[in-house]
Amino acid sequence: MAAAVALVALVVLLLQQQHCAIGQQVPGYFIFGDSLVDNGNNNQLQSLARADYMPYGIDFPGGPSGRFSNGLTTVDVIGTLHRVVVATVTRNLNLDRLICVFLFFFLVAEQLGFDDYIPPYVTASGQDVLGGVNYASAAAGIREETGRQLGGRISFSGQVRNYQNTVRQIVDILGSEDAAADHLGKCIYSIGLGSNDYLNNYFMPQFYNTGSQFTPEQYASDLIRRYTQQLQTLHHYGARKIAVVGVGKVGCVPHMMDMFGTKGSKCIQNVNSAAQNFNKQLKKLVVDLNKELKDAKLIYINSYGMSDGDPTILGFKYITSGCCKSREDGQCVEGETPCSNRKEYVFWDSFHPTETGHKAVADRTYKSLLPSDSDPFDLHSLAALDIGKQ
């Protein structure tokens, strides 16, 4: 054990010596998604899917912002943090776990390097749009009707339309379509939708008939068809470096387990199986589009697979419950005091991760821990890629 501790101490020293800020890696970061990455677009909507109240944002500078977390989200971490993470060696870690922690954090160095968080579409204006915009909307899905029982939200197609408006702004700012295309072609695009199409559609028969209308395979195919159309539009409007994020283990979120019961399993297997159907087809779509679109590069982020393994290695103690007291719809009860040991919880409310949970995913999204984390390579490599020299 003493030798292992010495090994970690040596690596930390080397990391500190080699660490240097390399600045902003791409000119812009454009984000499409749902409540996992919404940073305020739903604040002005008539919707139950809002997080502009305490205890949301209890650890975020300035308090509640619309993020469905106690603090940062995955895209916040990827976009702005420059850091070297030092693993804390605790007495209850054995040698194997210690080595796992060391390997995980050794891979974490720089993120994309923006000076500030990417603004939500509802507030982004002027020159700021050149650095990127967050279009994500809580309760949004790939299908138009997804999440309608919660009220207002901006579907994937609506987010893409908003992006088209931004592109027109960028053309005006830079003076020509060619200049805008050159700028946008160097930016990173992050797209993560599909979770709500299961949580707030397919597995909600009291509001939707898709569960009886489609088999899981048929439903995934329908989603991929719609997804493909939006990706093609994004490409037509300048997107060239595209990270497509798969659906996570939606059958393991506390709200779903409370609703359906696990029947002795750790998670709801048929829900996770449906998500895997979608992910399999989404990954194939990335492969197909990489063959078709010679002037672009897409990568697939395996968020489902990142949930495998033992979460206690990263210090998590509470895996199946949220830190805050939740309403019937799974969101935090307004004004209630949340748990104080937030870093030990994977989930913040009954749907969404804590800041610590987001960081764990962000680190592996930016720079893969395992080859299965992303395909054909990670976000760090995508940012460095010169599309014109593929």
Order of alpha helices (4+ residues) and beta strands (2+ residues): alpha-beta-alpha-alpha-alpha-alpha-beta-alpha-alpha-beta-alpha-alpha-beta-beta-beta-alpha-beta-alpha
